[in-house]
Amino acid sequence: MSDTPESPFDPSPPHRNFYGRRHGKTLRQSQKGYLSEDLGDLRPRGITVEDNPDRSTVDPRVIFGNDNPVWLEVGFGGGEHMVHMAATYPGINIIGCEPYINGVAMLLGKIRAAGVSNVSVHPGDARDLMDVLPDASVQRAFLMYPDPWPKARHHRRRFVTPEHLLPLARVMQPGGIFRVASDIPDYIRQTREEVPPAGFETVDDTPVAWDDWISTRYEQKALREGRPPNYVTFRRL
């Protein structure tokens, strides 16, 4: 039996399917410490179906204790981008969603090292969070190098489908910005096709990264393997 602890936060509530990994390699002792010592204080309450079966609205002001603008990162991977944004923009609050517990542990280590406090970490499915956020409560959202689900029969599992995009549109403020980065041409194709009908307009679509971008390990791997990334910016209508 692996000594990797099972996450107490189930990313696949009974009313929907969850695809993807929850656990990877055995966690280092330091990472186990981050999960046991830090996650409890950083995790927003009332997000999962188990914690909030009535799906009552969760006010971000309660999560953060202030009314600063709220940003959302879906699938933060190892956490480089999320921590960079929190440190670069201390006047905003950023919530990250990631069901992969190894990624959560990596993020927590980076949060501790950077000393940022304007962060909240939901170790589960972003759909659960979007279920309970108020309308027009998110100013900016990020989808950075999402799981590509390359097989055609799995394309419906991608985030850039109505199942995910319509809830995202609901929680985003009019004029809010949604950024997508990927090195998979077919993922970018689907992004271009699916995001605008959900209530967004395309602002930019370029191989040049944003000015405040930090290169992540996923991007570096793509570049090493000869896959040029694309960076697409949308605005909520």
C-alpha positions in Angstrom: 0.0 0.0 0.0 1.3 3.4 -0.9 2.0 5.8 2.0 0.7 8.7 -0.1 -2.2 10.0 2.0 -5.6 10.0 0.5 -7.0 13.4 0.1 -10.0 14.0 2.4 -11.5 16.3 -0.2 -13.2 14.2 -2.9 -12.9 15.9 -6.3 -15.6 13.7 -7.8 -18.9 14.4 -6.1 -21.7 12.0 -6.8 -23.5 14.2 -9.3 -20.8 14.3 -12.0 -17.9 12.4 -13.4 -14.3 13.2 -12.7 -11.5 12.4 -15.1 -7.8 12.5 -14.5 -5.3 11.7 -11.7 -5.8 12.4 -8.1 -2.5 11.0 -6.9 0.9 10.5 -8.4 4.3 9.6 -6.9 4.7 9.1 -3.2 4.8 12.5 -1.5 8.0 13.6 0.2 7.8 14.2 3.9 8.0 18.0 3.4 5.0 17.8 1.0 3.0 15.7 3.5 3.8 18.4 6.0 2.4 21.2 3.7 -0.8 19.2 3.3 -1.3 18.6 7.0 -0.1 22.0 8.2 -1.2 24.5 5.6 -4.1 23.2 3.5 -6.6 23.4 6.2 -6.2 27.1 6.6 -6.1 27.8 2.9 -8.9 25.6 1.8 -12.3 27.5 1.2 -15.2 26.0 3.1 -18.5 24.9 1.6 -17.3 24.0 -1.8 -17.8 20.3 -2.1 -21.2 18.6 -2.2 -20.3 16.8 1.0 -19.6 20.1 2.8 -22.5 22.0 1.1 -25.1 19.6 -0.1 -27.6 22.5 -0.7 -25.1 24.3 -2.9 -25.5 27.5 -1.0 -23.6 30.5 -2.3 -20.1 31.0 -0.9 -19.1 34.7 -0.8 -15.4 35.3 -1.7 -15.4 38.0 0.9 -15.9 35.3 3.5 -13.1 33.2 2.0 -10.6 36.1 2.0 -11.9 38.5 4.7 -11.8 41.4 2.3 -13.5 42.6 -0.9 -10.4 42.7 -3.2 -10.9 41.5 -6.8 -11.1 37.7 -7.2 -9.1 35.8 -9.7 -9.5 32.1 -10.5 -6.9 29.6 -11.8 -8.3 26.3 -13.0 -5.8 23.4 -12.7 -2.8 25.2 -11.3 -0.4 22.3 -11.9 2.7 22.8 -9.9 1.6 26.3 -8.8 4.3 28.4 -10.4 1.8 30.7 -12.2 -0.6 31.0 -9.4 2.0 32.0 -6.8 3.6 34.4 -9.3 0.3 36.2 -9.9 -0.4 36.4 -6.1 3.0 37.9 -5.6 2.9 40.3 -8.6 -0.6 41.5 -7.7 -0.9 41.7 -3.9 -4.1 43.7 -4.2 -6.1 40.8 -5.6 -7.3 37.5 -4.2 -6.7 34.3 -6.2 -8.4 30.9 -5.8 -6.8 27.9 -7.4 -8.5 24.6 -8.2 -6.6 21.4 -8.6 -7.7 17.8 -7.9 -4.2 16.3 -8.3 -2.9 16.2 -4.7 0.7 16.1 -5.7 0.2 19.4 -7.5 -1.6 20.8 -4.4 1.4 19.8 -2.3 3.8 21.5 -4.7 1.7 24.7 -4.7 1.6 24.8 -0.9 5.4 24.6 -0.8 5.6 27.5 -3.2 3.1 29.5 -1.2 5.1 29.0 2.0 8.4 30.0 0.2 6.9 33.1 -1.4 5.1 34.2 1.8 1.9 35.2 -0.1 -1.4 35.4 1.8 -3.8 36.4 -0.9 -4.5 32.8 -2.0 -7.1 30.1 -1.4 -6.7 26.5 -2.5 -9.5 24.2 -3.5 -8.1 20.7 -3.8 -10.8 19.4 -6.1 -12.9 20.0 -9.2 -13.3 23.6 -10.4 -16.9 22.9 -11.2 -17.7 22.5 -7.5 -16.3 25.9 -6.9 -18.1 27.5 -9.8 -21.4 25.9 -8.5 -21.3 28.0 -5.4 -19.6 31.3 -6.3 -21.9 34.3 -6.8 -22.8 35.6 -10.2 -20.2 38.0 -11.7 -17.8 37.5 -8.8 -14.6 36.7 -10.7 -12.6 39.4 -12.4 -10.0 37.2 -14.2 -9.6 33.5 -14.9 -6.7 31.4 -16.1 -6.5 28.0 -17.8 -2.8 27.3 -18.2 -1.6 24.2 -20.0 -4.7 22.1 -19.2 -4.8 18.4 -19.7 -5.0 18.0 -23.5 -7.1 14.8 -23.6 -5.7 14.1 -27.1 -8.0 11.3 -28.1 -11.0 12.5 -30.1 -13.4 10.5 -27.9 -12.1 12.3 -24.9 -12.4 15.8 -26.2 -15.6 16.3 -24.2 -13.5 16.0 -21.0 -11.6 19.1 -21.9 -12.3 22.3 -19.9 -13.2 24.2 -23.0 -16.7 22.6 -23.3 -20.0 24.1 -22.4 -20.2 22.0 -19.2 -17.3 24.1 -17.8 -17.5 27.3 -19.9 -21.1 28.2 -19.1 -20.5 28.1 -15.3 -17.3 30.1 -15.8 -19.2 32.7 -17.8 -21.8 32.9 -15.0 -19.3 33.7 -12.3 -17.2 36.1 -14.4 -17.8 39.8 -14.3 -18.7 41.6 -17.5 -15.5 42.7 -19.0 -13.6 40.0 -17.1 -10.5 38.4 -18.7 -10.1 34.7 -19.4 -6.6 33.6 -20.4 -5.8 30.2 -22.0 -2.3 28.8 -22.7 -1.7 25.5 -24.5 0.9 23.9 -26.7 -1.6 21.5 -28.3 -2.9 22.8 -31.6 -6.2 20.9 -31.4 -6.8 22.2 -27.9 -6.3 25.8 -29.2 -8.7 25.0 -32.1 -11.4 23.8 -29.7 -10.8 26.8 -27.4 -11.3 29.2 -30.3 -14.5 27.5 -31.3 -16.1 26.9 -27.9 -15.2 29.9 -25.7 -16.9 32.7 -27.7 -20.4 31.0 -27.8 -20.3 30.7 -24.0 -20.3 34.5 -23.7 -16.8 35.7 -24.5 -15.1 37.7 -27.2 -11.6 37.1 -28.4 -9.1 39.8 -27.5 -5.8 38.3 -28.5 -4.6 35.0 -30.0 -0.8 34.9 -30.3 2.4 32.8 -29.9 3.7 35.6 -27.7 3.1 35.3 -23.9 1.6 38.0 -21.8 3.8 40.6 -20.3 3.3 39.3 -16.7 3.8 35.7 -17.7 6.1 33.3 -15.9 7.2 30.3 -17.8 6.0 27.1 -16.1 7.5 23.6 -16.2 4.8 22.6 -18.6 5.7 25.3 -21.0 9.4 24.5 -20.7 8.7 20.8 -21.5 6.7 21.8 -24.6 9.4 24.1 -25.9 12.1 21.3 -25.3 9.9 18.9 -27.3 9.3 21.4 -30.1 5.7 22.3 -29.5 5.3 26.1 -29.7 2.6 27.4 -27.2 -0.3 29.7 -28.0 -1.8 32.3 -25.7 -5.4 33.3 -26.1 -7.2 36.1 -24.3 -10.9 36.4 -24.0 -13.2 39.1 -22.5 -16.5 38.3 -20.9 -19.3 40.0 -22.7 
